[in-house]
Amino acid sequence: MLDLLFYPVIGGAVLLPAAWVRRRLGDPLEALALGAGYGVLLWAGVGLARFFLVLPSSTARTIGLVALAASASALGVLLAALARNLSSLPRNSPLPLAGEGQVGGRGRGTRPFLLAILAAAALTLGLEASLPHFDLAERYYDWFVHFDLARVFQSATAVGLSSHWGDATVTTRTPLYNLLGSVALTVFGDRFTVFQVLTAAVAWLWILPFALLARRLLNSWAPAVTALAAISPLVLHTTTYASSKGLVTFFALLALERYLALREAPPDRVLLLSLQLGLFSAATVMSHSGFVGFPLALVAMYAWDVIQRRRPWRGLATTALTGALVAIPWYAWAIAQYGLQAGVFGYPRAPYASVVRWLFDRLLILPTSFLPVTLPLERYVVQPLETYFLIYIGTATGALGLVFLFRALAQNLNRHTRIHAGRVEWPLLCFAVAGILVADVLHEGVLSNNASTFCVPGMLALLLLAVRANPLTRFFVVASLVEMTVFEVVVLLWVWSPASSGLLNAEVAQANHLRFLGQDALAAGLFLVATGLVAAAFC
């Protein structure tokens, strides 16, 4: 129970740079989003430096330390070169996108957005603090891997470096997330509940760039869409449970928002925004390399802008250089330690009898991720509750509920309301499609993969496009709110029932003597969940 008190400490440490950013910006939402991005990268850098320093002496360690020092120095030089440009900037934010009568103005108050952000933070911690184990619908198998990896980075021993998970070395799974975890375990103690609190402290950060995007792209319903997204089962149950997907979604959406700001920025802001785009694009890859398609789409669109002479080449070079400097220290050490194949490309791959079978599985995953047809009918009859969970957590149904999904599908039957990719919409569509397709190819080749595995950043971008093309009405807001609230209540009732306590992951946790926040903090967790739902309802 007392471990919950670490939440404001960790969250405050991550958001600390927001105070500095706020001094330069007149927009608290943008300051929070950028400050959180800087904070996560700074603390991950601390974790990486500590890891290299504590490692046993070796050639790989020396290479890692030299690469880290060189990259940090180069970033310092790059920032110094931009200092004159930064000092000349006025103390306000880039203007939101102009476009076609549905743009959220900067004059609208930020209080509803801040309430939606509070809802997301409360729901994230409340969910972690309400569940006694991680066997919701037999989905969560990675929580123990991430915890083990954070402990490897914390202890930094030769035995830890020799650990493998199937074909995977310690370098091939979510380094940024696990480096953050190692810092938390070092400061607050080597307990799984501390790792849960760390997850909760960063899992909700994706709502910050989403709020910026909603305000930039939508009409007066932007705060309501942000609040509904905060309780989306697809997002909420994918970013929690000791998963790195919250950080992936945060950095991917933040990179998208920076690119949209870059497209409309005056010349004196281009280099600063280009640097931020490079930082957050590299952080997306470092959070999970399987999501490289999302930042690649943004960089490709930026390159096209340069080719069309809409932007100077110096901005693109700044983006590429910044991204490389962020990634080089980790991957230089990884390649020196394990070799190119095991250090970078060693993610476990399921065997396939032929290329045709592999392609069939890759293509089949896409429609089952977008529509609630994931499970065959006979399984639904035998295990209806599990199917209910998977439909909301593993398909586009979970974005804002089944009612909204049917509405989004129906709107494209009407030529007046269907999504048209114009100047504003095209970048979001490219971001979503390219990111989802690349992630589908790069993830493990198992048919059980679904929307929660690789689609969340793209789904949120498509959600904004759908609402932009056909704005919400009060009926659909209420319907989605009620539908998703009922889902969360059913989840909590089921996970505390005797039926869930004998499932595989619960037994694994019991065998390893792991204690969960939900075993000691149920009352606090339920209060936080209720607080989050109420805050979302009042947006």
C-alpha positions in Angstrom: 0.0 0.0 0.0 2.8 2.4 0.9 4.4 1.9 -2.5 1.5 4.0 -4.0 3.2 7.0 -2.4 6.1 6.6 -4.8 3.7 7.4 -7.7 3.7 11.2 -7.2 7.5 11.2 -6.7 8.1 9.3 -9.9 5.5 11.3 -11.8 6.9 14.5 -10.5 10.4 13.5 -11.5 9.3 12.7 -15.0 7.4 16.0 -15.3 10.1 18.2 -13.7 11.4 19.6 -17.0 7.8 20.9 -17.7 8.5 23.7 -15.3 11.4 24.9 -17.4 9.5 24.5 -20.6 6.5 26.4 -19.2 8.7 29.4 -18.7 9.2 29.6 -22.5 5.7 28.6 -23.6 2.4 30.2 -22.9 0.6 26.8 -23.3 0.5 24.5 -20.2 -0.6 21.5 -22.3 2.4 21.8 -24.6 4.7 22.4 -21.7 3.4 19.2 -20.0 3.9 17.1 -23.1 7.3 18.4 -24.0 8.5 18.3 -20.4 7.4 14.7 -20.0 9.3 13.8 -23.2 12.4 15.5 -21.9 12.0 14.0 -18.5 11.6 10.4 -19.7 14.7 10.7 -21.9 16.8 12.3 -19.1 16.0 9.6 -16.6 16.5 6.9 -19.2 19.9 8.5 -19.9 20.7 8.4 -16.1 19.7 4.7 -16.1 21.9 4.0 -19.2 24.9 5.8 -17.7 24.6 4.0 -14.4 24.3 0.7 -16.3 27.5 1.3 -18.2 29.3 2.4 -15.1 28.3 -0.6 -13.0 28.9 -3.2 -15.7 32.0 -5.4 -15.3 35.0 -4.2 -17.3 34.9 -5.3 -20.9 35.4 -4.0 -24.4 31.7 -3.6 -24.9 31.4 -1.5 -21.8 34.2 0.8 -22.9 32.6 1.2 -26.3 29.2 2.0 -24.7 30.8 4.6 -22.4 32.7 6.3 -25.2 29.6 6.3 -27.4 27.5 7.8 -24.6 30.1 10.5 -23.8 30.5 11.4 -27.5 26.7 11.5 -28.2 26.1 13.6 -25.1 28.8 16.0 -26.2 27.5 16.2 -29.7 24.0 16.9 -28.5 25.4 19.6 -26.3 27.1 21.2 -29.2 23.9 20.9 -31.3 21.9 22.6 -28.5 24.5 25.3 -28.2 24.3 26.0 -31.9 20.5 26.4 -31.5 20.8 28.6 -28.4 20.7 31.8 -30.4 17.7 30.7 -32.3 16.0 29.6 -29.0 16.7 32.9 -27.3 15.1 34.8 -30.1 11.9 32.9 -30.0 8.8 34.6 -28.6 7.4 33.0 -25.5 4.4 31.2 -27.1 3.7 28.0 -29.0 3.4 27.2 -32.6 0.0 28.0 -34.0 -2.4 25.1 -34.4 -3.2 23.9 -37.9 -5.5 26.0 -39.9 -8.0 24.0 -41.7 -11.4 23.7 -43.0 -13.5 25.1 -40.2 -13.0 22.4 -37.6 -9.8 23.4 -35.8 -9.7 23.8 -32.0 -8.7 27.4 -31.3 -6.0 28.3 -28.9 -8.4 30.6 -27.1 -10.3 27.7 -25.6 -9.5 27.1 -22.0 -7.2 24.3 -21.0 -9.2 23.2 -17.9 -11.3 20.5 -19.6 -8.1 19.0 -21.1 -6.4 19.1 -17.7 -9.4 17.3 -16.3 -9.2 14.6 -19.0 -5.5 14.2 -18.2 -6.3 13.8 -14.5 -8.8 11.1 -15.5 -6.2 9.2 -17.5 -3.6 9.4 -14.6 -6.1 8.3 -12.0 -7.5 5.4 -14.1 -4.0 4.1 -14.9 -2.8 4.0 -11.3 -6.3 2.8 -10.2 -6.2 -0.2 -12.6 -2.7 -1.2 -11.4 -3.8 -0.9 -7.8 -7.0 -2.9 -8.2 -5.9 -6.1 -9.9 -4.4 -9.0 -7.9 -2.6 -10.6 -10.9 -2.1 -10.1 -14.6 -4.1 -12.9 -16.2 -6.8 -10.8 -17.7 -8.2 -12.9 -20.6 -4.9 -14.9 -20.8 -3.3 -12.0 -22.6 -0.5 -10.7 -20.5 2.7 -12.7 -20.7 5.4 -10.0 -20.9 5.1 -8.5 -17.4 7.6 -10.9 -15.9 10.0 -10.4 -18.8 10.1 -6.6 -18.4 10.5 -6.9 -14.7 13.4 -9.4 -15.1 15.1 -7.0 -17.7 14.8 -4.0 -15.4 16.5 -6.1 -12.7 19.3 -7.1 -15.2 19.9 -3.4 -15.9 19.8 -2.6 -12.2 22.3 -5.3 -11.1 24.4 -5.1 -14.3 26.2 -8.4 -13.8 27.8 -10.8 -16.3 25.2 -13.4 -15.3 22.4 -11.0 -16.1 23.8 -10.2 -19.5 23.9 -13.9 -20.4 20.1 -14.2 -19.8 17.9 -15.1 -22.8 14.2 -15.1 -23.4 13.9 -17.6 -26.2 16.1 -16.2 -29.0 16.1 -12.7 -27.5 19.0 -11.1 -25.6 18.6 -8.3 -23.1 19.0 -5.7 -25.9 16.1 -6.7 -28.1 13.1 -5.8 -25.9 12.1 -2.2 -25.0 15.4 -0.8 -23.6 14.1 2.6 -22.7 11.2 1.3 -20.6 13.4 -1.2 -18.8 16.2 1.4 -18.1 13.5 3.6 -16.5 12.5 0.6 -14.5 16.1 0.0 -13.3 16.3 3.6 -12.0 13.0 3.1 -10.0 14.2 -0.3 -8.6 17.5 1.3 -7.6 15.9 4.2 -5.8 12.8 2.6 -4.2 13.7 -1.1 -3.9 13.8 -4.3 -5.9 10.1 -5.2 -5.7 7.5 -5.9 -8.4 5.1 -3.4 -6.8 7.7 -0.6 -7.4 7.9 -1.7 -11.1 4.1 -1.5 -11.2 4.1 2.0 -9.8 6.7 3.0 -12.4 4.5 1.6 -15.2 1.5 3.5 -13.9 3.6 6.7 -13.7 4.5 6.7 -17.4 1.6 4.7 -18.9 -0.8 7.7 -19.0 1.6 10.1 -20.6 0.2 9.3 -24.1 -2.8 11.5 -23.2 -0.7 14.6 -23.3 0.2 14.6 -27.0 -3.2 13.2 -27.8 -4.8 16.3 -26.1 -2.6 18.5 -28.2 -3.6 16.7 -31.4 -7.3 16.7 -30.5 -7.2 20.5 -29.8 -5.3 21.0 -33.1 -7.6 18.9 -35.3 -11.1 18.9 -33.7 -13.9 21.2 -32.9 -15.4 22.0 -29.5 -15.7 18.2 -28.8 -11.9 18.0 -28.5 -11.9 17.8 -24.6 -14.7 15.2 -24.7 -12.8 13.0 -27.2 -9.7 13.3 -25.0 -11.6 12.2 -21.9 -13.2 9.3 -23.7 -9.8 8.2 -25.0 -8.6 8.2 -21.4 -11.0 5.3 -20.6 -10.7 3.5 -23.9 -10.3 -0.2 -23.0 -8.0 -0.7 -26.0 -5.5 1.9 -24.7 -6.0 1.6 -21.0 -5.6 -2.2 -20.9 -2.6 -2.1 -23.3 -0.5 0.6 -21.6 -0.8 -0.8 -18.1 0.1 -4.3 -16.7 3.9 -3.7 -16.8 3.9 -3.0 -20.5 6.0 -0.6 -22.6 3.1 0.3 -24.9 2.3 3.4 -23.0 5.7 4.9 -23.6 5.6 3.8 -27.3 2.3 5.5 -27.8 3.4 8.6 -26.0 6.5 9.1 -28.0 4.9 8.2 -31.3 2.0 10.6 -30.8 4.4 13.3 -29.6 6.6 12.9 -32.7 3.4 13.2 -34.8 2.3 16.3 -33.1 5.8 17.9 -33.5 5.7 17.1 -37.2 2.3 18.7 -37.6 3.6 21.8 -35.8 6.7 21.8 -38.0 4.5 21.9 -41.2 3.0 25.2 -40.0 5.9 26.7 -38.2 7.6 29.9 -39.2 11.3 29.6 -40.4 12.8 30.6 -37.0 11.2 27.6 -35.3 12.1 24.9 -37.9 15.4 23.8 -36.3 14.0 23.6 -32.8 11.0 21.5 -33.9 13.2 19.4 -36.1 15.4 18.6 -33.1 12.3 17.7 -31.1 11.0 15.5 -33.9 14.4 13.6 -34.0 14.4 13.2 -30.2 10.9 11.7 -29.9 11.2 9.6 -33.1 14.4 7.9 -31.7 12.6 7.5 -28.3 9.8 5.7 -30.1 12.2 3.2 -31.5 14.0 2.8 -28.2 10.7 2.2 -26.4 10.0 -0.7 -28.8 11.8 -1.2 -32.1 8.7 -3.0 -33.6 7.1 0.5 -33.9 9.8 2.0 -36.1 7.2 2.4 -38.9 5.5 5.3 -37.1 8.6 7.6 -36.9 9.8 6.4 -40.3 6.5 7.7 -41.9 7.1 11.1 -40.3 10.7 11.3 -41.5 9.7 10.2 -45.0 7.0 12.9 -45.2 9.6 15.4 -43.9 12.0 14.3 -46.6 9.2 14.8 -49.2 8.6 18.3 -47.9 12.3 19.0 -48.4 12.3 17.6 -51.9 9.3 19.8 -52.7 11.3 22.7 -51.3 8.7 23.5 -48.7 11.3 23.1 -45.9 15.1 23.6 -45.8 17.4 20.5 -45.8 19.0 21.7 -42.5 15.9 20.8 -40.6 15.8 17.3 -41.9 19.5 16.9 -41.2 18.9 18.1 -37.6 16.2 15.5 -37.2 18.3 12.7 -38.5 21.4 13.7 -36.5 19.4 14.1 -33.3 17.8 10.7 -33.7 21.1 9.0 -34.4 22.8 10.6 -31.3 20.0 9.3 -29.1 20.2 5.7 -30.4 23.9 5.3 -31.0 25.1 4.7 -27.3 22.7 1.8 -26.7 23.1 0.1 -30.0 26.9 0.6 -30.1 27.1 -1.3 -26.8 24.5 -3.9 -27.9 26.4 -4.8 -31.1 29.7 -4.9 -29.2 28.2 -7.2 -26.6 26.1 -9.6 -28.7 26.9 -8.9 -32.3 24.7 -7.4 -35.0 22.1 -10.2 -35.3 21.6 -10.9 -31.7 22.0 -7.3 -30.5 19.6 -5.6 -32.9 17.6 -8.2 -34.9 17.3 -11.0 -32.4 13.7 -10.6 -31.5 12.1 -14.1 -31.2 10.4 -15.2 -34.4 7.9 -18.0 -34.7 8.8 -20.6 -37.4 6.7 -20.7 -40.6 6.5 -23.5 -43.1 6.5 -21.1 -46.0 6.5 -17.5 -47.0 2.9 -17.9 -48.1 1.8 -19.0 -44.6 3.7 -16.1 -43.1 2.1 -13.6 -45.5 -1.4 -15.2 -44.8 -1.0 -14.7 -41.1 0.3 -11.1 -41.5 -2.7 -10.2 -43.7 -5.2 -12.0 -41.5 -4.2 -10.2 -38.4 -5.2 -6.8 -39.9 -9.0 -7.3 -40.4 -9.3 -9.2 -37.1 -7.6 -6.2 -35.4 -10.1 -3.7 -36.8 -13.3 -5.7 -36.5 -14.6 -7.8 -33.6 -14.2 -11.2 -35.3 -11.0 -12.2 -33.5 -12.3 -15.5 -32.1 -14.3 -18.3 -33.8 -17.9 -18.8 -32.8 -17.4 -22.1 -30.9 -14.9 -20.4 -28.6 -17.3 -17.6 -27.9 -20.0 -20.2 -26.9 -17.6 -22.0 -24.6 -15.8 -18.9 -23.1 -18.1 -15.9 -23.7 -16.5 -13.7 -21.0 -13.0 -14.1 -22.3 -14.3 -13.3 -25.8 -15.9 -10.2 -24.5 -12.6 -9.1 -23.0 -10.7 -9.8 -26.2 -13.2 -8.0 -28.4 -12.7 -4.8 -26.4 -9.0 -5.1 -25.7 -7.8 -6.6 -29.0 -9.8 -4.9 -31.7 -10.8 -1.4 -32.8 -14.0 -1.9 -30.7 -12.0 -0.9 -27.7 -11.2 2.5 -29.1 -14.4 4.1 -28.0 -16.8 1.1 -27.8 -18.9 -0.9 -30.2 -21.5 1.9 -30.8 -18.7 4.3 -32.0 -17.1 1.5 -34.1 -20.4 1.0 -36.0 -20.8 4.7 -36.4 -17.2 5.1 -37.8 -17.9 2.2 -40.3 -21.2 3.7 -41.3 -19.9 7.2 -41.8 -17.8 6.0 -44.8 -20.9 4.8 -46.6 -22.0 8.4 -46.9 -19.9 10.6 -49.3 -20.5 13.7 -47.2 -19.1 12.2 -43.9 -16.5 9.7 -45.1 -12.8 10.4 -44.3 -11.1 12.4 -47.1 -7.3 12.8 -46.9 -6.7 16.5 -47.4 -3.7 18.6 -46.4 -4.4 18.2 -42.7 -5.6 14.6 -42.8 -2.9 13.1 -45.0 -0.1 13.1 -42.5 -2.2 11.3 -39.9 -3.4 8.7 -42.4 0.2 8.0 -43.6 1.4 7.8 -40.0 -1.4 5.3 -39.0 -1.2 3.1 -42.1 2.6 2.9 -42.4 3.1 2.4 -38.7 0.5 -0.4 -38.4 1.7 -2.2 -41.5 5.4 -2.1 -40.5 4.6 -3.1 -36.9 2.5 -6.0 -38.2 5.5 -7.3 -40.2 8.1 -6.8 -37.5 6.2 -8.3 -34.5 6.4 -11.9 -33.6 4.6 -14.1 -36.2 1.8 -15.4 -34.1 -1.9 -15.2 -35.2 -3.0 -14.2 -31.7 -1.5 -10.7 -32.3 -4.2 -8.1 -32.5 -4.8 -4.3 -32.2 -3.4 -4.1 -28.7 -0.1 -5.6 -29.9 0.9 -3.1 -32.6 -2.0 -0.8 -33.5 -2.6 1.6 -30.6 -0.8 4.7 -31.9 -2.3 4.2 -35.3 -5.8 3.6 -33.9 -5.6 6.8 -32.0 -4.7 8.7 -35.1 -7.5 7.1 -37.0 -9.9 8.0 -34.2 -9.0 11.6 -34.6 -9.6 11.4 -38.3 -13.0 9.7 -37.9 -14.2 12.4 -35.4 -12.8 15.2 -37.6 -14.7 13.9 -40.6 -17.9 13.4 -38.7 -18.0 15.3 -35.3 -19.5 13.6 -32.3 -22.9 14.2 -30.9 -24.0 14.1 -27.3 -25.7 10.7 -27.9 -22.5 9.0 -29.0 -20.5 10.6 -26.2 -22.9 9.3 -23.6 -23.2 5.9 -25.3 -19.4 5.4 -25.4 -19.0 6.6 -21.8 -21.6 4.1 -20.5 -20.3 1.3 -22.7 -16.7 1.6 -21.5 -17.6 2.1 -17.9 -19.6 -1.1 -17.9 -16.6 -2.9 -19.4 -14.3 -1.7 -16.6 -16.8 -2.8 -14.0 -17.0 -6.3 -15.5 -13.2 -6.5 -15.7 -12.8 -5.7 -12.0 -15.6 -8.1 -10.9 -14.1 -10.9 -13.0 -10.5 -10.4 -12.0 -11.4 -10.7 -8.3 -13.6 -13.7 -8.8 -12.3 -17.3 -8.0 -12.5 -18.2 -11.7 -9.5 -16.0 -12.6 -7.3 -16.9 -9.7 -6.3 -20.4 -11.1 -5.2 -19.2 -14.5 -1.6 -19.6 -15.7 -0.1 -16.2 -15.0 -1.7 -16.1 -11.6 -0.1 -19.4 -10.8 3.3 -18.2 -12.2 3.2 -15.2 -9.9 2.3 -17.3 -7.0 5.1 -19.7 -7.7 7.6 -16.8 -7.9 6.3 -15.2 -4.7 5.4 -12.0 -6.6 3.1 -9.6 -4.8 0.9 -7.2 -6.7 -0.4 -3.8 -5.8 -4.0 -5.0 -6.1 -3.5 -7.5 -3.2 -2.9 -4.7 -0.7 -4.4 -1.6 -2.3 -7.8 -2.6 -3.6 -9.7 0.2 -1.8 -7.3 2.9 -3.0 -7.4 1.4 -6.5 -11.2 1.4 -6.7 -11.3 5.0 -5.4 -8.9 6.0 -8.1 -10.8 4.2 -10.9 -14.0 5.9 -9.7 -12.3 9.3 -9.6 -11.0 8.8 -13.1 -14.4 7.8 -14.5 -16.1 10.8 -12.8 -13.4 13.2 -14.1 -13.8 11.8 -17.6 -17.6 12.2 -17.4 -17.4 15.9 -16.4 -15.1 16.9 -19.3 
